[in-house]
C-alpha cells in the first residue's frame, strides 16, 4: 500500500521547455483531462503554456 498524504488543491499549472509547441491540441486536452482525474485543482486554476516561437 502506498503512502497517503494530504495535498492542497493546485492553483497553478505550468508546462514549458518548448514541448507545448510540439504537442497537438488533442494531446493537450487528454493531458489536462487525465490530470483533472488524478489531482485536485481550485475552481479557477491558472494554466501557463510556454512555447518556443522558433518551432514553426
C-alpha positions, 0 to 999 in steps of 0.5 A, a space after each residue: 500500500 502506498 503512502 497517503 498524504 494530504 495535498 492542497 488543491 493546485 492553483 497553478 499549472 505550468 508546462 514549458 521547455 518548448 514541448 507545448 509547441 510540439 504537442 497537438 491540441 488533442 494531446 493537450 486536452 487528454 493531458 489536462 483531462 487525465 490530470 483533472 482525474 488524478 489531482 485536485 485543482 481550485 475552481 479557477 486554476 491558472 494554466 501557463 503554456 510556454 512555447 518556443 516561437 522558433 518551432 514553426 
